[in-house]
Amino acid sequence: MAHAESCAVPPDAASSIAVEVVFGAAPRQVDRIVLRLPIGATALDALRASGLGERLGTAVLDSMQLGLWGRWCAPETVLRDLDRLELLRPLLADPMEARRRRLRRDGLRKVVRRA
């Protein structure tokens, strides 16, 4: 798994929160940026501080959504200490339709349970 990490720590860590910003450009390729932000920082503040906006470009960012621990969040969501902000790529296929195609292709598989 490929990781790109950076860390920015302000001088007064007592009045700040640690936030992790994560972006997966492709399967098994993860950019992870650990930041220290002031208390009350929003998801948009974290995205700006991460530098991903400049690196990826506006067109890419517009096609993505923000998530907090895997659940959609608004840019104005206030973050807490140790939150994980994720840039979520759009789905390439509807999960239910992909499951139906696999069922038609592979049929039912026998589940083997181990004791």
N, C-alpha and C positions, 0 to 999 in steps of 0.2 A: 504494500500500500504506500503510495507516495504522499508525503506530507510537506507542506510549506508552512513554517511557523515563524511568527515574529511576536515581540512583546514590547509594549510601551507602558512604562510605569511612572506615574507622576510622583513628585517628591512627597506628597502627603497621602500615603496609602490608607490612613485611617478614615478619611472622608471620601473614599472611592470604593467602587465595586469591581470585581473581576468578572469579565464577560468573555466568552469564547464565540468567535464568529467562524462558521464553517460553510464551505462551498465545495460541492462535488461536481467538477466539470464533466466527469465521466465515471462509470463504475470503477470502483477501487482506486480512484484518484481524488484525494481530499486535500483541500487547502484549509489549514486551521490557523487562525490568528487569535492570540490571547491578548486582551486589552485590559487596561485599568481606566475606568471612566468615572466621572463624578456621580455621586448619588443623585438619582432623578433622571439619569440619561435615558433616552428612548432608543427603540430599535433603529430608527433612522440615524441617530447620533452614532451608534455603534457601527452601522454600515459605512457611514462617512469616515469614521476614525480608522476603519480597517483598510481603507484604500482600495477595496474591491471595485468600487464604482469607477474609479479612474482606470483600473487595470482591465476590467471586462467591457466597459463601454455602456452607453445608455441603452442601446438596442437590446443587448443581452439582459440587462437588469430589468427592462420593461417586460420581458417575457417570463420573469420569475416572480415568486411570491416569497415573503418573509415568513419564517416559522420559528416558534419558540418551543424547543424540545419536541419537534415534529408536528406541532399543531399551528395552523395559520395564525398570524398575528398582524395587527395593523402597525404601520410605521411609527405611530405615536404611542405605542405600548411602552410603559415605563419598565425598565429592566431591574432585576434584583441581582444581588451578589451570586455568582456562580451560574448564571443563566447561560444557555447555549442558544445562540441565534443562528438560524440556518437559512441559506438561500436555496429555495426549493425549485428545482427544474420542473417544467411542465411534463405531465405524463405523455408518453409516446403512444400508449394504447389504453383503452378502458380496461381496468383490471378484471371486470366480470366477463367481458368479451374475450380477453386473452385466456381466461380460465376455460370458457366454453370451447375455444379453438384447441386447447391442449387436450381436453376431454375427447373431442371428436378425433384428434390425431392419435392419441395414446390409449384411449379407452380407460376403463377403470383399472386402477392398479391395486394389487393386493397389499394391504398394510401389514407389515411384519412388526409385531410388538416384541420387545425384548424384556425379559423378566429380570 
